[in-house]
Amino acid sequence: MAKRGGFPGGMPGNMNNLMKQAQRMQRQMEENQKELETKEFTAKAGGGAVEITVFGNKNVKSVTISPEAVDPDDVETLQDMIVAAFNEAMKQADEANEAMMGKMTGGLGGGFPF
């Protein structure tokens, strides 16, 4: 009598259901990724003198610099504020991406091997 489901040699499980589940999970991941790509993350530096907004796909949407932040004798401070705001906005986007992936993988840790 033939074994139902699985592979020859006795590997248990129903591959058809497993494949359907993987495809469903892949669709969910694609939908969540599209949603994340349009989500905006904004960070400020220098008490709000510099504001940067990025999308979840890490493309910069906007950079706003207060006129008070522009001091020709101190360009380095303005540059530092831009870098700080940019890095914080990217960190927010990364954290949102990690949170989304964590929900999808159910805390499997390390992701998938493929």
Buried (B, 14 or more C-beta within 10 A) or exposed (E): EEEEEEEEEEEEEEEEEEEEEEEEBEEEBEEBBEEBBEBEBBBBBBEEBBBBBBBBEEEEEEBBBBEEBEEEEEEEBBEBBBEBBBEBBBEBBEEBBEEBBEEBBEEEEEEEEE
